[in-house]
């Protein structure tokens, strides 16, 4: 989470650390929650990934507002909407490929 978050910050923001903190916390929460539930079906993967993207956007916005300056919500809408549209589709595609390569371990 920290590595991918730092990479996201380097590509998307002028400051490094906001996505790193957010991804690390979300990764821990999702890992803990995922260990307590059975995730079956690509729709569940899509919805969980969409939820994680929206939680990340909220966490980064809160961190940035608390540590730097408040962000205009209008400026956040296009990147959050693009991420919410693309990231869950990538997750579903990767999950589908994984299930095709290792079907016995998931069913």
Order of alpha helices (4+ residues) and beta strands (2+ residues): alpha-alpha-alpha-alpha-alpha
